[in-house]
C-alpha cells in the first residue's frame, strides 16, 4: 500500500476523540507493548496528522504492539489511562504530535517517569524519559520561497498559515528569506487562517483567503495550514494561472494541474523511528532538532513541474546554510 492509498482511506474515515483501532494483531495477546499516540487534529487532514498516522501504521506492519489513538487530551481521563485505572491498557510509550501539547507532555512525563514520551514539534521539553523532536521547516520553506519567486509570472506570491506559533514561524521566515534571496522585487503576501488550533481544519476559510490573494494578482501560494490548505488548492483549481506549493506530505494528487511541489515534513519517519527505538530498547531522551540536513524535510515535485528541480538543486546549499543560521539564532 502506498502513501496516497493510505491517505485516501483516511480522507473518508470518521475521527473521534478516542479511536480504538482494529489491530493487525490480537489486542488481547498478553505482554504486548502498549503505545498511545495523540494527534494534533483529526485524521483525514491529508497533511500533518495523516503523515504521523502513516508512521505508526508502517511501524505496526512490522512490529507487534497495541496502539491507542487520540485526537485530543482530556487531562483527567488521560491521567487515568496513564495510571492504568481507566478502560484502556497502561502505555509504556506515548507519542504526542503538535506544539499545542508541549505543556501536557511535560506535565505527564514528570508524573510518569517510568513511561517514555516522544514529543513531536514540542521544543525544549526533553528529559530522561522524553525525546522532544523539533522539526525545523526553515530550510525547506526557504527552498519553497526560491521556487515561488522563480516560477511566478505576476511577481506576486503568497503564504497562508494556520495560526501564529513557533513551528509555523519557521515556515514563514524561511519562505520570506527564500523569496527575497531569489528575487527581491517579488511582492509577498502573508495571511493566517486564524488564531486557534481549529484554524488548521477550515478549508472554507482557506478558499476565501486564497481567492482574495489570487484576485490581487498573486499566482503562487505556499499553504501551511493543514486541512485548511485543501481550500487553497480548491481555489487554485477554479481558474487558470493559479498555483500552490503544498505542505507536510506530497499533495500533488490533490491538484495535479496546480500543485507545483510540496514542502514535505516527514513526521512519519520521526514516529516510525521513535517507535522502533522504544520497542528495541534503544530509546533515549533529550532535545533533538531535524531539518534538511537530517532528511526530515525537503521538496517533492509534481512531475508536471519537475523542470524546476534544477532551480532547487542550485539553491540547496544556500538553504542548508540559512537553516543552520536560523537554528543558531534560536539557541
C-alpha positions in Angstrom: 0.0 0.0 0.0 1.5 3.4 -1.0 1.2 6.7 0.8 -1.6 8.0 -1.4 -3.7 5.0 -0.9 -3.4 5.3 2.8 -4.3 8.9 2.7 -7.3 8.2 0.6 -8.6 5.8 3.2 -8.0 8.4 5.9 -9.9 11.0 4.0 -13.2 9.1 4.4 -12.6 7.9 8.0 -14.6 9.3 10.8 -12.4 10.6 13.6 -13.5 10.6 17.3 -11.8 11.8 20.5 -10.5 8.3 21.2 -10.1 6.0 18.2 -10.0 2.3 19.2 -8.3 0.8 16.1 -8.7 -2.6 14.5 -5.4 -4.2 15.3 -3.5 -6.2 12.7 -2.7 -8.4 15.8 -4.9 -9.7 18.5 -5.1 -6.8 21.1 -5.8 -9.4 23.9 -2.4 -11.1 23.4 -0.6 -10.8 26.7 2.6 -8.8 27.3 2.4 -6.9 24.1 3.8 -3.3 24.4 1.1 -0.6 24.5 1.7 2.6 22.6 -0.5 5.7 22.7 -0.4 8.4 20.1 -2.1 11.8 20.4 -2.6 13.7 17.1 -2.7 17.4 16.6 -6.0 17.2 14.7 -8.4 14.6 13.4 -7.2 12.1 10.9 -8.1 12.8 7.3 -6.3 16.2 7.1 -4.3 15.0 4.1 -1.3 16.6 5.7 0.4 16.7 9.1 -1.8 14.3 11.1 -2.1 11.8 8.3 1.7 11.8 8.0 2.0 11.0 11.7 -0.5 8.2 11.3 1.4 6.8 8.4 4.5 6.4 10.6 2.6 4.4 13.2 0.7 2.4 10.6 4.0 1.4 9.0 5.6 0.6 12.3 2.7 -1.8 13.2 3.1 -3.6 9.9 6.4 -5.0 11.1 6.5 -4.6 14.9 3.9 -6.2 17.2 2.3 -3.8 19.7 -1.1 -2.5 20.8 -1.9 1.1 19.7 -4.5 3.5 21.0 -5.1 6.7 19.1 -6.3 10.0 20.5 -7.2 13.3 18.7 -7.1 15.4 21.8 -6.2 15.2 25.5 -8.7 15.4 28.3 -6.2 15.8 31.2 -8.3 13.9 33.8 -9.2 11.0 31.6 -5.7 10.8 30.1 -4.2 10.8 33.6 -6.3 7.8 34.4 -5.2 6.0 31.3 -1.6 6.6 32.2 -2.1 5.3 35.7 -3.7 2.2 34.3 -7.0 3.0 36.1 -9.1 3.7 33.0 -10.7 1.3 30.5 -7.6 1.3 28.3 -4.3 -0.6 29.0 -1.5 1.4 30.5 1.1 2.5 27.9 4.8 2.2 28.1 5.3 4.7 25.2 3.3 7.9 24.4 3.7 9.9 21.2 2.2 13.4 21.2 2.2 15.2 17.8 1.8 19.0 17.8 3.2 22.1 19.5 -0.1 22.6 21.5 0.7 19.5 23.6 4.0 20.7 25.0 2.6 21.6 28.4 0.6 18.4 28.7 3.5 16.3 27.6 5.8 17.9 30.1 3.3 17.5 32.9 2.6 13.9 32.2 6.2 12.9 31.7 7.1 14.3 35.0 4.3 12.5 36.7 5.2 9.2 35.0 9.0 8.8 34.9 8.6 5.1 34.1 6.8 5.9 30.8 8.7 7.0 27.7 7.4 10.0 25.6 8.1 11.2 22.1 7.1 14.8 21.7 6.9 16.0 18.1 7.3 19.7 17.4 7.4 20.4 21.1 10.7 22.2 21.6 12.8 22.3 24.8 10.9 19.8 27.0 13.3 16.9 26.6 14.3 14.9 29.6 15.5 11.4 30.6 12.1 9.9 29.7 11.1 12.4 26.9 12.5 12.9 23.5 11.4 16.3 22.2 11.8 16.3 18.5 11.6 19.8 16.9 11.3 19.8 13.2 12.9 22.8 11.5 11.0 23.8 8.4 13.1 26.9 7.7 15.3 25.2 5.1 12.5 23.6 3.1 10.5 26.8 3.3 13.5 28.7 2.0 13.5 26.4 -1.0 9.8 26.9 -1.4 10.3 30.6 -1.5 13.0 30.3 -4.1 10.7 28.1 -6.1 7.8 30.6 -5.9 10.0 33.6 -6.8 11.5 31.7 -9.7 8.1 30.4 -11.1 5.8 33.4 -10.6 4.6 35.2 -13.7 3.0 38.1 -11.9 5.8 38.9 -9.5 3.4 38.3 -6.6 3.5 35.2 -4.3 1.8 34.4 -1.0 1.8 32.2 2.0 -1.2 31.1 4.0 -0.6 29.7 7.5 -2.8 28.1 10.1 -2.1 30.2 13.2 0.8 32.0 14.8 3.1 29.5 16.5 6.8 28.7 16.9 6.8 25.9 14.3 4.9 27.9 11.7 7.2 30.9 12.3 10.0 28.8 10.8 7.9 28.2 7.7 7.0 31.9 7.4 10.5 33.3 7.9 12.2 30.6 5.7 9.7 31.3 2.8 10.2 35.0 3.1 14.0 34.6 3.1 13.9 32.3 0.0 11.7 34.7 -1.9 13.9 37.7 -1.1 17.1 35.8 -2.0 15.8 34.6 -5.4 14.2 37.9 -6.4 13.9 40.9 -4.1 11.4 42.5 -6.5 8.7 39.9 -5.9 5.8 41.1 -3.7 5.0 38.7 -0.8 1.5 38.4 0.8 1.1 36.7 4.2 -2.2 35.6 5.9 -3.2 33.4 8.8 -6.4 31.3 8.8 -7.0 32.2 12.4 -5.6 32.2 16.0 -6.6 28.8 17.3 -5.8 25.2 16.6 -9.1 24.9 14.8 -7.6 27.1 12.1 -6.0 24.0 10.6 -9.4 22.5 9.9 -11.2 25.3 8.0 -10.9 24.7 4.2 -13.7 27.2 3.6 -11.6 29.9 5.1 -8.7 28.7 3.0 -10.7 29.2 -0.1 -11.8 32.7 1.0 -8.2 33.9 1.7 -6.7 32.3 -1.3 -9.4 33.7 -3.6 -8.6 37.2 -2.3 -4.9 36.7 -2.9 -5.4 35.3 -6.4 -7.7 38.2 -7.3 -5.0 40.6 -6.1 -2.6 39.2 -8.7 -0.8 36.5 -6.6 -0.2 33.5 -8.7 1.6 31.1 -6.3 0.6 30.4 -2.7 2.6 28.3 -0.2 -0.1 26.7 2.1 1.0 25.9 5.6 -2.4 25.3 7.2 -3.1 21.6 7.5 -6.6 20.6 6.2 -7.4 24.2 5.6 -4.8 24.0 2.8 -7.2 21.9 0.7 -9.3 25.0 0.4 -6.3 26.9 -1.1 -5.9 24.1 -3.7 -9.6 24.2 -4.5 -9.3 27.9 -5.1 -6.3 27.4 -7.4 -8.2 24.9 -9.5 -11.1 27.4 -10.1 -9.1 29.4 -12.7 -6.0 29.2 -14.8 -2.7 30.6 -13.9 -3.1 29.9 -10.2 -0.7 27.5 -8.4 0.1 26.1 -5.0 3.1 24.7 -3.1 1.7 22.0 -0.7 3.0 21.1 2.7 3.9 18.2 5.0 3.1 15.3 2.5 3.2 15.1 -1.3 -0.1 16.8 -2.2 0.3 16.5 -5.9 -2.7 14.2 -6.2 -5.0 16.8 -4.7 -4.3 19.1 -7.6 -2.2 17.6 -10.4 -2.5 20.7 -12.6 -1.9 23.3 -9.8 0.3 21.8 -7.1 3.8 22.6 -8.3 5.6 20.9 -5.4 5.2 20.1 -1.7 7.5 21.0 1.2 7.4 17.7 3.0 7.8 17.3 6.7 8.5 13.6 7.4 6.7 13.3 10.7 6.1 9.7 9.6 9.8 8.9 9.8 10.1 10.5 13.3 7.1 8.5 14.6 8.4 5.3 13.0 12.0 5.6 14.2 10.8 6.6 17.7 8.6 3.6 17.9 11.3 1.3 16.7 13.8 2.7 19.2 11.4 2.2 22.1 10.4 -1.4 21.1 14.1 -2.3 20.6 15.1 -0.9 24.0 17.2 1.9 22.4 15.1 4.9 23.5 17.0 8.0 24.6 15.5 11.3 25.8 16.6 14.8 25.3 16.0 17.6 22.8 16.5 16.9 19.1 16.2 19.1 16.1 16.0 17.9 12.5 15.6 19.5 9.1 17.1 19.4 5.7 20.4 18.0 6.8 18.7 15.1 8.7 16.4 14.3 5.8 13.3 15.1 7.8 12.2 17.9 5.4 12.6 18.6 1.7 10.9 19.5 -1.6 9.0 16.9 -3.6 8.0 17.9 -7.1 4.9 17.2 -9.1 6.3 15.5 -12.2 4.5 18.1 -14.4 6.7 20.8 -12.9 9.9 18.8 -12.4 11.8 21.3 -14.6 12.1 23.5 -11.6 14.0 20.8 -9.8 17.2 22.2 -11.2 16.5 25.5 -9.5 16.0 23.8 -6.2 19.2 21.8 -6.6 21.1 25.0 -7.3 19.9 26.7 -4.1 20.0 23.7 -1.7 23.4 24.6 -0.3 22.3 28.1 0.5 19.1 26.7 2.1 21.0 24.4 4.4 23.3 27.2 5.4 20.3 29.5 6.0 18.7 26.9 8.2 21.8 26.4 10.3 22.0 30.2 10.8 18.3 30.3 11.8 18.7 27.4 14.3 21.8 29.1 15.8 19.7 32.2 16.5 17.1 30.1 18.3 19.5 28.8 20.9 
